[in-house]
């Protein structure tokens, strides 16, 4: 029996013991069956089964969240006349953010790490272990925020929920890091697939965003999880809840200039959206007020924006569907613009304002205390930009402008530039519109937008801070491995030290009785004064002349460099290379000696990590 089988068998015996100890009524019998299957099935077979179970569970979570939010929206926007609806636009977005913040502070103890960055952080820094609280906290928070009018999307919370489901499933059956990461990604994939009823887009999302810098050869669990999530969405969700677009036009190569220009426009808009998001985040973080007051401020700003421009209320998918169906007047009938004569210039001005303010509405929703993501906002904004571009082209005098197609590819372009995920955007729109013949314009617009985004910033501004700190993986695989190492693990806490006032005889005894090649010279307060090596000491110990004036301070020398506990392994290796040394002292901010770090220990750990990834 090999080591892995022994571990599984021990795990099974431990569960069996607990099962017998606590009684049948307190045990979960399905876990007993899965533990048994984990023992009997091969790794690939059990991962395939796990992908199905995780996919179904995450898909159900996505269906539940979409249904709750849809019903809240339907009540607010359809059950009340306009005279009262404006009160809803004032009250409910404000209430949604404040309630979400209050729940986070009281029930979830202020723990509100959210968004895709939270998943990437858990993969890189926490061995893909996600708190079990996130299996339901994201649903509660985002349902309140978006359901009551928050200008954000449900897809990121669904992805986080799915990731938590996959991670906790893997922890239950004691799977290793790679398998845990795979099921985490499978859960997120199923969540995205259920949200859009787009299984291929869900898989692309996992590969483009979640598994960046992680090498996998076994991706079948991702595929089956995406299929399960998408099927549940198709079976359980009503047609008006599904992200579906039935109206589009056939692709005509003579319309390529429209798509080329729209790619540039959506790329520049995506950059604008991200920059506004960053500015709003810094503004809110810089406010010296409580989190609840920040939520009240953000909620008030959002409510004002929703009153002036109702399409900013909620996810906005109904507005995009109105674009593709030609129901332009319905977009502004609940706004103050209804009191103007609805002409083409009225629509153009209205849509320009909506595009510009959508970035602010989403940013204040998310960063002031609400819960949501940029999936839906980027799609809404892209569709609006595409429709606005089509209307302007018509006003200029161009004939046969493919309005519906420009709306669809505009959605893909904005999403590609905002999320840095062109493949996800391409397949998402293709699957949602049954528009596989639109692949050429979708690729053109998405790639142009993505290249413009990359030209401004190689890494998404949303994730750049985490990437710079080494808290998430990037495409630099070597750096990812180094960032997985922690400096504290390499400090030799048992390094030998000697006081600067000690005698040469004491130093001689230390050398004879010790097993180190490096010695730290410290003062009475344990501050580092210098270092000694055997090469430094040897000439004096084997000298026949007895120098009575010889002291440790005369022999010691200054280290080539100092290491601090907060230095990253990558930085430490660079210091080793620059100084040409193999061992350096570690000191804190007060120069207190903590131990030595050797270059060989870091390289050995790196080699072991590399070997694990290769296997």
C-alpha positions as CSV (number, residue, x, y, z in Angstrom):
1,X,0.0,0.0,0.0
2,X,1.6,3.3,-1.1
3,X,1.6,6.5,1.1
4,X,-1.4,8.1,-0.6
5,X,-3.5,5.0,-0.1
6,X,-2.4,4.8,3.6
7,X,-3.4,8.4,4.1
8,X,-6.8,7.8,2.6
9,X,-7.4,4.7,4.6
10,X,-6.4,6.5,7.9
11,X,-8.8,9.3,6.9
12,X,-11.5,6.7,6.3
13,X,-10.9,5.0,9.7
14,X,-11.0,8.4,11.5
15,X,-14.3,9.3,9.9
16,X,-15.7,5.8,10.7
17,X,-14.7,6.3,14.4
18,X,-16.5,9.6,14.5
19,X,-19.5,8.1,12.8
20,X,-19.7,5.4,15.5
21,X,-18.9,7.8,18.3
22,X,-21.6,10.4,17.6
23,X,-24.3,8.1,16.4
24,X,-26.2,7.7,13.2
25,X,-28.5,10.7,13.8
26,X,-25.5,13.1,13.8
27,X,-23.6,11.7,11.0
28,X,-23.8,12.6,7.3
29,X,-24.2,9.3,5.6
30,X,-23.4,10.7,2.1
31,X,-19.9,11.6,3.4
32,X,-19.4,8.0,4.5
33,X,-20.2,6.9,0.9
34,X,-17.9,9.5,-0.6
35,X,-15.1,8.6,1.7
36,X,-15.6,5.0,0.6
37,X,-15.6,6.1,-3.0
38,X,-12.5,8.1,-2.5
39,X,-10.8,4.9,-1.3
40,X,-12.1,2.8,-4.1
41,X,-11.9,5.1,-7.2
42,X,-8.8,6.2,-8.9
43,X,-7.7,9.9,-8.5
44,X,-9.1,10.8,-12.0
45,X,-12.4,9.1,-11.3
46,X,-12.9,10.7,-7.9
47,X,-12.1,14.1,-9.3
48,X,-14.6,13.6,-12.1
49,X,-17.3,12.7,-9.5
50,X,-16.2,15.7,-7.4
51,X,-16.5,18.0,-10.4
52,X,-20.1,16.8,-10.9
53,X,-21.1,17.3,-7.2
54,X,-19.3,20.6,-6.8
55,X,-20.7,21.8,-10.2
56,X,-24.3,21.0,-9.2
57,X,-24.0,22.6,-5.8
58,X,-22.4,25.8,-7.1
59,X,-24.9,25.9,-10.0
60,X,-27.8,25.7,-7.5
61,X,-26.2,28.5,-5.5
62,X,-26.1,30.6,-8.6
63,X,-29.7,29.8,-9.6
64,X,-30.8,30.7,-6.1
65,X,-29.1,34.1,-6.1
66,X,-30.3,35.0,-9.6
67,X,-33.9,34.1,-8.6
68,X,-33.9,36.1,-5.4
69,X,-32.5,39.2,-7.1
70,X,-34.8,38.9,-10.1
71,X,-37.9,38.7,-7.8
72,X,-36.8,41.7,-5.8
73,X,-36.2,43.7,-9.0
74,X,-39.5,42.6,-10.5
75,X,-41.4,43.9,-7.4
76,X,-39.6,47.2,-7.4
77,X,-39.8,48.0,-11.0
78,X,-43.1,46.5,-12.2
79,X,-45.5,46.5,-9.3
80,X,-45.5,50.2,-8.6
81,X,-46.3,53.2,-10.8
82,X,-43.6,55.7,-11.8
83,X,-44.7,58.3,-9.3
84,X,-43.9,55.9,-6.5
85,X,-41.0,54.2,-8.3
86,X,-38.9,57.4,-8.0
87,X,-39.2,56.9,-4.2
88,X,-37.9,53.4,-4.6
89,X,-34.9,54.7,-6.6
90,X,-34.2,57.1,-3.7
91,X,-34.7,54.6,-0.9
92,X,-33.7,51.2,-2.0
93,X,-30.2,51.6,-3.4
94,X,-29.2,53.5,-0.3
95,X,-30.8,50.9,1.9
96,X,-29.1,48.1,0.1
97,X,-25.6,49.3,0.7
98,X,-26.3,50.3,4.3
99,X,-27.9,47.0,5.1
100,X,-25.1,45.0,3.5
101,X,-22.5,46.9,5.5
102,X,-24.5,46.5,8.7
103,X,-24.8,42.7,8.2
104,X,-21.0,42.5,7.4
105,X,-20.2,44.3,10.7
106,X,-22.6,42.5,12.9
107,X,-23.0,38.9,11.5
108,X,-19.7,38.4,9.6
109,X,-17.5,40.3,12.1
110,X,-16.3,42.8,9.5
111,X,-14.8,40.2,7.2
112,X,-15.8,41.4,3.7
113,X,-13.0,40.3,1.4
114,X,-14.8,40.1,-1.9
115,X,-14.3,39.9,-5.6
116,X,-12.1,37.8,-7.9
117,X,-9.0,39.1,-6.1
118,X,-10.2,37.3,-2.9
119,X,-10.1,33.9,-4.8
120,X,-6.7,34.6,-6.3
121,X,-5.4,35.5,-2.9
122,X,-6.6,32.2,-1.3
123,X,-5.0,30.2,-4.2
124,X,-1.6,31.9,-3.8
125,X,-1.4,32.6,-0.1
126,X,-3.7,30.2,1.7
127,X,-3.2,26.9,-0.2
128,X,-6.6,27.3,-1.8
129,X,-8.4,27.1,1.5
130,X,-11.5,29.3,1.5
131,X,-13.5,30.0,4.6
132,X,-16.7,28.0,4.8
133,X,-18.5,31.2,5.7
134,X,-18.1,32.3,2.1
135,X,-20.3,29.5,0.9
136,X,-23.3,31.6,2.0
137,X,-22.1,35.1,3.0
138,X,-21.6,36.3,-0.6
139,X,-25.1,35.2,-1.5
140,X,-26.6,37.1,1.4
141,X,-24.6,40.2,0.8
142,X,-24.9,40.5,-2.9
143,X,-28.6,39.6,-2.9
144,X,-29.3,42.6,-0.7
145,X,-26.9,45.0,-2.5
146,X,-27.9,44.2,-6.1
147,X,-31.5,43.2,-5.3
148,X,-32.2,46.6,-3.8
149,X,-30.6,48.4,-6.8
150,X,-26.8,48.3,-6.3
151,X,-25.2,49.0,-9.6
152,X,-23.0,45.9,-9.6
153,X,-23.1,42.3,-10.9
154,X,-23.8,39.0,-9.2
155,X,-21.3,37.0,-11.1
156,X,-18.3,37.7,-8.9
157,X,-20.2,36.8,-5.7
158,X,-21.4,33.6,-7.4
159,X,-17.8,32.8,-8.4
160,X,-16.6,33.3,-4.9
161,X,-19.4,31.2,-3.5
162,X,-18.6,28.4,-6.0
163,X,-14.9,28.6,-5.1
164,X,-15.7,28.3,-1.4
165,X,-18.0,25.3,-2.1
166,X,-15.2,23.6,-4.1
167,X,-12.5,24.4,-1.6
168,X,-14.5,23.1,1.4
169,X,-15.5,20.0,-0.5
170,X,-11.8,19.3,-1.1
171,X,-10.9,20.0,2.5
172,X,-13.6,17.6,3.7
173,X,-12.0,14.7,1.8
174,X,-8.4,15.9,2.5
175,X,-7.4,16.4,-1.1
176,X,-4.0,18.0,-1.8
177,X,-3.2,21.5,-2.9
178,X,-3.5,20.9,-6.6
179,X,-6.7,18.9,-6.3
180,X,-8.1,21.5,-3.9
181,X,-7.2,24.3,-6.4
182,X,-8.8,22.4,-9.2
183,X,-12.1,21.9,-7.4
184,X,-12.0,25.6,-6.2
185,X,-11.8,26.6,-9.8
186,X,-14.5,24.1,-10.8
187,X,-16.9,25.6,-8.3
188,X,-16.3,29.1,-9.6
189,X,-16.6,27.8,-13.2
190,X,-20.0,26.3,-12.4
191,X,-21.1,29.5,-10.7
192,X,-20.2,31.6,-13.8
193,X,-21.7,29.0,-16.2
194,X,-25.0,29.0,-14.3
195,X,-25.1,32.8,-14.1
196,X,-24.8,33.2,-17.9
197,X,-25.9,29.7,-19.0
198,X,-22.5,29.6,-20.9
199,X,-20.4,26.6,-20.0
200,X,-17.5,27.3,-22.4
201,X,-17.3,30.9,-21.0
202,X,-17.1,29.5,-17.5
203,X,-14.2,27.3,-18.4
204,X,-12.4,30.2,-20.2
205,X,-13.0,32.3,-17.0
206,X,-11.2,29.7,-14.9
207,X,-8.2,29.4,-17.3
208,X,-7.8,33.2,-18.0
209,X,-8.4,34.6,-14.5
210,X,-8.4,32.0,-11.7
211,X,-5.7,29.6,-12.8
212,X,-3.2,32.2,-14.0
213,X,0.2,30.9,-13.1
214,X,-1.1,27.5,-12.0
215,X,-0.2,24.5,-14.3
216,X,-2.8,21.8,-14.8
217,X,-3.1,18.9,-17.1
218,X,-6.4,17.5,-15.7
219,X,-9.1,19.9,-16.6
220,X,-12.0,17.5,-17.1
221,X,-13.6,18.3,-13.7
222,X,-13.8,22.0,-14.8
223,X,-15.7,21.0,-17.9
224,X,-18.2,18.7,-16.2
225,X,-18.7,21.3,-13.4
226,X,-19.4,24.0,-16.1
227,X,-21.9,21.7,-17.8
228,X,-23.7,20.9,-14.6
229,X,-24.0,24.6,-13.6
230,X,-25.2,25.6,-17.1
231,X,-27.8,22.7,-17.2
232,X,-29.2,23.6,-13.9
233,X,-29.5,27.3,-15.0
234,X,-31.3,26.2,-18.2
235,X,-33.7,23.9,-16.4
236,X,-34.6,26.0,-13.3
237,X,-34.4,29.6,-14.4
238,X,-37.2,31.3,-16.3
239,X,-36.5,32.8,-19.7
240,X,-36.6,36.4,-18.6
241,X,-33.9,35.7,-15.9
242,X,-31.5,34.0,-18.3
243,X,-28.8,36.1,-19.9
244,X,-30.1,35.6,-23.5
245,X,-30.2,37.7,-26.6
246,X,-32.3,36.4,-29.4
247,X,-32.2,39.4,-31.8
248,X,-29.1,39.8,-33.9
249,X,-28.1,40.2,-37.6
250,X,-26.0,38.0,-39.9
251,X,-22.3,38.9,-40.1
252,X,-21.3,41.0,-43.1
253,X,-17.6,41.5,-43.8
254,X,-18.4,44.9,-45.2
255,X,-19.2,46.0,-41.7
256,X,-15.6,45.4,-40.5
257,X,-14.8,49.1,-40.2
258,X,-17.6,49.5,-37.6
259,X,-16.1,46.7,-35.5
260,X,-12.5,48.0,-35.8
261,X,-13.6,51.4,-34.5
262,X,-15.8,50.0,-31.8
263,X,-12.8,47.9,-30.6
264,X,-10.8,51.1,-30.0
265,X,-13.8,52.9,-28.4
266,X,-14.5,50.0,-26.0
267,X,-10.8,49.6,-25.1
268,X,-10.6,53.3,-24.2
269,X,-13.8,53.1,-22.3
270,X,-12.6,50.1,-20.3
271,X,-9.5,52.1,-19.3
272,X,-11.8,55.0,-18.2
273,X,-13.9,52.5,-16.2
274,X,-10.9,51.1,-14.4
275,X,-9.4,54.4,-13.6
276,X,-12.6,55.8,-12.2
277,X,-12.9,52.6,-10.1
278,X,-9.4,53.2,-8.7
279,X,-10.0,56.8,-8.0
280,X,-13.3,56.1,-6.2
281,X,-11.6,53.3,-4.2
282,X,-8.8,55.6,-3.0
283,X,-11.3,58.4,-2.2
284,X,-13.4,56.2,0.0
285,X,-10.5,54.6,1.7
286,X,-9.1,58.0,2.4
287,X,-12.3,59.2,4.2
288,X,-11.8,59.4,8.0
289,X,-15.2,58.1,8.9
290,X,-16.7,54.8,10.1
291,X,-17.6,52.1,7.6
292,X,-21.3,52.6,8.2
293,X,-21.0,56.3,7.4
294,X,-19.1,55.5,4.2
295,X,-21.9,53.2,3.3
296,X,-24.4,55.9,3.9
297,X,-22.4,58.3,1.7
298,X,-22.0,55.8,-1.1
299,X,-25.7,54.8,-0.9
300,X,-26.8,58.4,-1.1
301,X,-24.6,59.0,-4.2
302,X,-25.9,55.8,-5.8
303,X,-29.6,56.7,-5.1
304,X,-29.1,60.1,-6.7
305,X,-27.6,58.6,-9.8
306,X,-30.4,56.0,-10.1
307,X,-33.1,58.8,-9.8
308,X,-31.5,60.7,-12.6
309,X,-30.6,57.7,-14.7
310,X,-32.8,54.6,-13.9
311,X,-30.7,52.3,-16.2
312,X,-28.0,52.5,-13.5
313,X,-30.3,50.6,-11.1
314,X,-29.2,47.0,-10.6
315,X,-27.4,44.8,-13.1
316,X,-28.9,46.6,-16.2
317,X,-29.4,43.5,-18.4
318,X,-33.0,44.5,-19.1
319,X,-31.7,47.7,-20.6
320,X,-29.2,45.9,-22.9
321,X,-32.0,43.6,-24.0
322,X,-34.1,46.7,-24.8
323,X,-31.2,47.9,-27.0
324,X,-31.2,44.7,-29.0
325,X,-35.0,44.5,-29.3
326,X,-35.3,48.1,-30.5
327,X,-37.3,49.3,-27.4
328,X,-35.2,52.5,-27.1
329,X,-38.0,54.7,-25.6
330,X,-38.6,52.3,-22.8
331,X,-35.0,53.0,-21.6
332,X,-35.7,56.6,-20.7
333,X,-39.5,56.5,-19.9
334,X,-38.9,56.3,-16.2
335,X,-36.3,59.0,-16.1
336,X,-36.6,62.8,-15.9
337,X,-35.7,62.8,-19.6
338,X,-39.3,61.6,-20.3
339,X,-40.4,65.3,-20.0
340,X,-38.3,66.2,-23.0
341,X,-39.3,65.5,-26.6
342,X,-37.7,62.1,-27.2
343,X,-35.5,62.7,-30.2
344,X,-32.3,61.2,-31.4
345,X,-30.2,63.9,-29.7
346,X,-32.1,63.3,-26.4
347,X,-31.2,59.6,-26.6
348,X,-27.5,60.3,-27.4
349,X,-27.1,62.7,-24.5
350,X,-28.9,60.4,-22.2
351,X,-26.7,57.4,-23.2
352,X,-23.5,59.4,-22.9
353,X,-24.4,60.3,-19.4
354,X,-25.3,56.7,-18.6
355,X,-21.9,55.4,-19.9
356,X,-19.9,58.0,-18.0
357,X,-21.8,57.6,-14.8
358,X,-22.0,53.8,-14.8
359,X,-18.3,53.6,-13.7
360,X,-19.1,55.9,-10.7
361,X,-22.3,54.0,-9.8
362,X,-20.5,50.7,-9.8
363,X,-17.5,51.9,-7.9
364,X,-19.5,53.6,-5.1
365,X,-21.7,50.5,-4.9
366,X,-18.7,48.1,-4.4
367,X,-16.2,50.2,-2.4
368,X,-18.6,52.0,-0.1
369,X,-19.8,48.7,1.4
370,X,-21.9,46.9,-1.1
371,X,-21.1,43.5,-2.5
372,X,-20.9,42.8,-6.3
373,X,-18.5,42.6,-9.2
374,X,-17.6,44.1,-12.5
375,X,-19.0,41.4,-14.8
376,X,-22.4,42.8,-15.3
377,X,-21.4,46.5,-15.2
378,X,-18.8,45.9,-17.9
379,X,-21.4,44.1,-20.1
380,X,-24.0,46.8,-19.5
381,X,-21.5,49.6,-20.3
382,X,-20.2,47.8,-23.4
383,X,-23.7,47.2,-24.7
384,X,-24.6,50.9,-24.1
385,X,-21.4,52.1,-25.8
386,X,-22.1,49.8,-28.8
387,X,-25.7,51.1,-29.1
388,X,-24.6,54.7,-28.7
389,X,-21.9,54.1,-31.4
390,X,-24.6,52.7,-33.7
391,X,-27.0,55.6,-33.1
392,X,-24.3,58.1,-33.8
393,X,-23.3,56.3,-37.1
394,X,-27.0,56.4,-38.1
395,X,-27.2,60.1,-37.4
396,X,-24.1,60.8,-39.4
397,X,-25.8,59.2,-42.4
398,X,-24.4,55.7,-42.6
399,X,-26.9,53.1,-43.9
400,X,-27.5,49.5,-42.8
401,X,-25.7,49.9,-39.4
402,X,-25.8,46.5,-37.6
403,X,-27.2,47.9,-34.4
404,X,-27.9,44.6,-32.6
405,X,-24.5,43.2,-33.5
406,X,-22.7,46.4,-32.3
407,X,-24.5,46.1,-29.0
408,X,-23.4,42.5,-28.6
409,X,-19.8,42.9,-29.6
410,X,-19.6,46.1,-27.6
411,X,-20.4,44.0,-24.5
412,X,-17.6,41.7,-25.3
413,X,-15.2,44.5,-25.9
414,X,-15.8,46.3,-22.6
415,X,-15.7,43.1,-20.7
416,X,-12.4,42.1,-22.3
417,X,-10.8,45.4,-21.4
418,X,-12.2,45.6,-17.9
419,X,-11.5,42.0,-16.8
420,X,-8.5,41.4,-19.0
421,X,-10.3,38.2,-20.2
422,X,-10.9,38.3,-24.0
423,X,-11.6,34.6,-24.4
424,X,-14.2,34.7,-21.7
425,X,-15.9,37.7,-23.3
426,X,-15.9,36.1,-26.8
427,X,-17.4,32.8,-25.7
428,X,-19.8,34.4,-23.3
429,X,-21.5,36.6,-25.9
430,X,-21.3,33.9,-28.6
431,X,-23.1,31.4,-26.3
432,X,-25.6,33.9,-24.9
433,X,-26.7,35.2,-28.3
434,X,-26.4,31.9,-30.2
435,X,-24.1,34.1,-32.4
436,X,-21.3,31.7,-33.3
437,X,-21.2,33.3,-36.7
438,X,-20.2,36.5,-34.9
439,X,-16.9,35.0,-33.8
440,X,-14.9,37.2,-36.2
441,X,-16.3,40.6,-35.0
442,X,-16.2,39.4,-31.4
443,X,-12.6,38.5,-31.7
444,X,-11.7,41.7,-33.5
445,X,-13.4,43.9,-30.9
446,X,-12.3,41.9,-27.8
447,X,-8.7,41.6,-28.9
448,X,-8.3,45.3,-29.8
449,X,-9.9,46.3,-26.4
450,X,-7.6,43.8,-24.6
451,X,-4.5,45.1,-26.3
452,X,-5.4,48.7,-25.4
453,X,-5.9,47.7,-21.8
454,X,-2.6,45.8,-21.8
455,X,-0.8,48.8,-23.3
456,X,-1.9,51.0,-20.5
457,X,-1.2,48.4,-17.8
458,X,0.2,44.8,-18.2
459,X,-1.8,43.7,-15.2
460,X,-5.4,44.7,-14.4
461,X,-5.3,47.7,-12.1
462,X,-7.8,45.9,-9.8
463,X,-5.1,43.2,-9.1
464,X,-1.9,45.2,-9.6
465,X,-1.5,46.0,-6.0
466,X,-1.9,42.4,-4.9
467,X,0.5,41.3,-7.8
468,X,3.2,43.8,-6.8
469,X,3.1,42.5,-3.2
470,X,3.3,38.9,-4.4
471,X,0.0,38.0,-2.9
472,X,-1.5,36.5,-6.1
473,X,-0.1,34.5,-9.0
474,X,0.8,36.1,-12.4
475,X,2.0,34.6,-15.7
476,X,5.6,34.7,-14.3
477,X,5.7,31.1,-13.1
478,X,9.2,31.4,-11.5
479,X,8.1,34.4,-9.5
480,X,4.9,32.6,-8.5
481,X,7.0,29.8,-6.9
482,X,9.2,32.3,-5.1
483,X,6.1,34.2,-3.8
484,X,4.9,30.9,-2.4
485,X,7.9,30.9,-0.1
486,X,7.9,32.8,3.2
487,X,11.0,34.4,4.6
488,X,10.2,33.4,8.2
489,X,10.6,29.8,7.3
490,X,14.2,30.2,6.3
491,X,15.5,32.1,9.3
492,X,17.9,29.9,11.4
493,X,16.7,30.8,14.9
494,X,19.4,28.6,16.4
495,X,22.2,30.6,14.9
496,X,25.2,30.9,17.3
497,X,26.0,34.3,18.8
498,X,28.7,35.8,20.9
499,X,28.9,39.0,22.9
500,X,31.3,41.6,21.6
501,X,33.0,41.8,25.0
502,X,33.5,38.0,25.3
503,X,37.1,36.7,25.4
504,X,38.9,34.9,22.7
505,X,38.8,31.7,24.8
506,X,35.0,31.9,24.9
507,X,35.0,32.3,21.1
508,X,37.3,29.2,20.9
509,X,34.9,27.2,23.0
510,X,32.0,28.3,20.8
511,X,33.8,27.1,17.7
512,X,34.8,23.8,19.2
513,X,31.4,22.9,20.6
514,X,29.3,24.4,17.8
515,X,28.4,23.2,14.4
516,X,28.0,26.5,12.5
517,X,30.2,28.3,10.1
518,X,28.8,31.7,10.8
519,X,28.6,33.6,14.1
520,X,26.8,36.8,15.0
521,X,28.6,39.3,17.3
522,X,26.0,41.1,19.4
523,X,26.0,43.6,22.2
524,X,24.2,43.4,25.6
525,X,20.9,44.4,24.0
526,X,21.2,41.6,21.3
527,X,21.8,44.2,18.6
528,X,24.0,43.0,15.8
529,X,27.5,44.5,15.8
530,X,29.2,42.3,13.2
531,X,29.7,38.7,12.0
532,X,32.4,36.1,12.1
533,X,33.2,33.1,9.9
534,X,35.5,30.2,10.4
535,X,37.7,31.7,7.6
536,X,37.9,34.9,9.7
537,X,38.9,33.1,12.8
538,X,41.2,30.4,11.5
539,X,44.4,32.6,11.0
540,X,44.3,33.7,14.6
541,X,43.6,30.3,16.1
542,X,46.5,28.6,14.3
543,X,49.0,31.4,14.9
544,X,51.9,30.4,17.2
545,X,52.2,34.0,18.5
546,X,49.9,34.7,21.4
547,X,48.5,38.3,20.9
548,X,47.2,39.4,24.2
549,X,45.5,42.5,22.7
550,X,43.4,40.4,20.3
551,X,39.6,41.0,20.8
552,X,36.5,39.9,19.0
553,X,35.8,43.4,17.8
554,X,39.1,43.4,16.0
555,X,38.3,40.1,14.2
556,X,34.7,40.7,13.3
557,X,33.6,42.4,10.1
558,X,30.5,44.1,8.8
559,X,28.1,41.9,6.9
560,X,27.8,42.4,3.1
561,X,24.1,43.2,3.6
562,X,21.3,42.9,6.0
563,X,18.0,40.9,5.6
564,X,14.7,42.0,7.2
565,X,11.8,39.7,8.0
566,X,9.5,41.5,5.6
567,X,11.8,41.1,2.6
568,X,10.5,38.7,0.0
569,X,12.5,35.6,-1.0
570,X,12.9,37.0,-4.5
571,X,14.4,40.2,-3.1
572,X,16.7,38.1,-0.8
573,X,18.0,36.0,-3.7
574,X,18.8,39.2,-5.6
575,X,20.7,40.5,-2.6
576,X,22.7,37.2,-2.4
577,X,23.5,37.6,-6.1
578,X,24.6,41.2,-5.7
579,X,26.8,40.5,-2.7
580,X,28.2,37.1,-3.9
581,X,27.5,35.6,-0.4
582,X,25.7,32.5,0.7
583,X,24.6,33.5,4.2
584,X,23.4,36.8,5.6
585,X,22.1,38.0,9.0
586,X,18.5,38.9,9.6
587,X,17.7,41.9,11.8
588,X,14.5,43.7,12.7
589,X,13.9,47.4,12.6
590,X,15.8,48.0,15.8
591,X,18.8,46.0,14.5
592,X,18.0,43.1,16.9
593,X,19.7,39.9,15.5
594,X,17.1,37.3,14.6
595,X,19.2,34.6,12.8
596,X,21.0,33.8,9.6
597,X,19.4,33.0,6.2
598,X,21.3,30.8,3.7
599,X,20.9,31.0,0.0
600,X,21.0,27.3,-0.3
601,X,18.0,26.8,1.9
602,X,15.9,29.1,-0.3
603,X,17.1,27.4,-3.5
604,X,16.4,23.9,-2.0
605,X,12.8,24.9,-1.2
606,X,12.3,26.4,-4.6
607,X,13.6,23.2,-6.2
608,X,11.1,21.1,-4.1
609,X,8.2,23.4,-5.2
610,X,9.3,23.1,-8.8
611,X,9.4,19.4,-8.5
612,X,5.9,19.3,-7.0
613,X,4.5,21.4,-9.8
614,X,6.3,19.3,-12.4
615,X,4.7,16.2,-11.0
